[in-house]
Amino acid sequence: MIYPEAVWYGHVTEADVDEIIESHIIGGKPVERLMLADSCLNTAACEHRKEKISGQ
């Protein structure tokens, strides 16, 4: 999570960290392709969670 914007990132790999730091933390622009939707926070109903569970 990036605070104070309360932006949650998901499915982040080590390769994504530099982009998040440069784009969001330094540049102030969130990395939209990695942002979790509000509907995916604190819920088992998240569409990404279903993909991961069904793929196991």
N, C-alpha and C positions, 0 to 999 in steps of 0.2 A: 504494500500500500504506500502511496505517495501522499504525505500529509503536508499542508492542510487541505489540498484539493480532494482528498478522499478518493483517489483513483486507485482501483484495484486492478492488478495485472494477473493474468492467468496463463498457464501453459508456457511459462517463461523458461528459456534455456540459457545456458551460460553465454551462448552467442548473442542473446538479446540484451544482456546487461549493459554493454557499452552504449547501445542505441537508446535505452531508457535514460541512462545518465546524461548523454549528450543532448538528446531531444527534449526530454521532459524536465529533468532536474536543472540542467544548465540553460536550455533554450526556452523552457516554459511551455513546450508543445507536447501533449501526451502522445504516446505511440498507440494510435487507435486500433491497430490490428491485434494488439495484445490486451486491450482493455476488456474487463469482464462487465457484462451488462448488469444493471441493478437487479434484474430478475434472477441473476445467478448467485446473488449474495445471500448467504444464510438460508438456503433452501435445497432440498433434495430434488426439486423439480427442474433444476437447471438443465437445459438441453445438452450442454457439454458433459455434464455428469452422466447423463443417460448413455451418451456415446461411449464413454470410457467404461461404464459398467457392462454394457452389452458387448463390448469388444473383448472382455476378459474371458 
